[in-house]
Amino acid sequence: MFKKNDLPQTEDKVINIEAGMQGSLKFTGPVNLRLNGDFEGDLEAKGILLIGEKADVKAKTVKGDTITIAGKVKGDIICSKRLELSASARVIGNVETPVLVIAEGAQLKGDCQMPVDETAKEGSKKKE
């Protein structure tokens, strides 16, 4: 049986921003970022990005691996893994993501692009 100290320690990097900010934020390492205030500029985060209900984000682009939006975002969103819009989300901008989850009540105004795995299509055609 493992003792608590024998288990590998995972460092959970959580950054919670509740103040208003302006500029460019880029995190190159995995981080859990929670934005609950106003933000204007460019935003890029590896890991998990949570835009809270009180957040008002105005950005040219918001980039991230896994993004959950509960507040307002005006700008394009590029997500490499999963984008989730909560019921309180208000998004104006184009979206690019492989997985999109939209809760009832969320609002999205813009184009949505979901990459298609062309190799999966070709494989299924060969079987027919």
N, C-alpha and C positions, 0 to 999 in steps of 0.2 A: 504494500500500500504506500502511496506517495504522501509525504509530508508537505505541508503548504509551501515550505521553502524549496522543495525539490522540483516543483512545477515551474516551467518556463514563465518568466514575467513578461507580460505584454504591456507596453507603454501606451496608454490611451491618451492621445493628444487632443484635448478639447479646448477650443477657443470660442468664447461666448462674447459677441459684440453687441452691446445694447445702445451705444452712443451713435450719433450721426458721424459719418465718415465720407471723405471724398478723395478720389485718387485711383490707384491701381493696386489691387491685392493679388498676389500670386504665391501659392504654396506649392512647392515642388515635391515635398514629401507628404505621405498620407497624414491627414489630419481630420478631425471632426470639427467642422466650423458651423456655428450657429449665429445667424445674423438676425437681430431683433430690432434694429434701429434703421435709420435712413442711410442709404449708401448711394453714391453717384460716382461712376467710373467703370473700370474693367475689373472683373472678378474671375479668378481661376483657382480651383482647389482640387487636389487629389484626395480621394477618400470620400467622406460624406459631407454634403453641404445642406444645411437646413435653414430655410428662410422663413422666419416666424411670422405669426399673424400680424404683429405690429410693424413689420419691416416694410419699407418702401424703397425698392431698388430701381435705379435708373442706370442702365449699363448698355454699352454697345454690344458686348457679349458677356454671358455668364457661362463658364465652362466648369465641368466637374465630372466625376465618375458616377456617383449616386447623388441625386438632388431631390429634395422634398421642398415644395413651396406651399406655404400657408398664407403668405402675405401678398403684396403687390410687386410685380416685376414688369418693367418696361425695357425690352431689349431682347436680342436673340439668345437662345439657350442651346448649348451644345453639350450633350450628356453622353458619356461613353458606355454606361451600363444601364441605368434606370432613372426615369424621371417620374415623380409622383406629384400630382396636384391635389391638395386637400380641398375640402368643401369651401373654405374661405379664400382660396387662391384666385388672384386676378392677374392674368398674364397677357401682355400685349407684345408680340414678337414672334419670330419664326423659331420653330423647335426642331432639333435633330437628335434623335435618341433611338436605340434599338428596342427599348421597353418603355411604354407610356401607360401610366395608371391615372385616371381622372375620376375623382370622387364626384358624386352628384352635388351640384351647386357650384362647382369650380367653373371659372370662365377663362377661355383661351381664344384670343383673337390673333390669327397668324397662320402661316403655313406649317405643316408638320411633315417631316421626312423621317422615315424609318428604314434604315438600310436593309436590303434584302440579301440573303445568303444565296448567291447565284449557284454555288456548287451543290447545295441541297436540291435546288430545282433540277439541275442537270442529272443528278443521281436518280431522282424519281422518274424522269423521262425515260432513262435507260431501262428501267424495270418494266415499263408498259409495253 
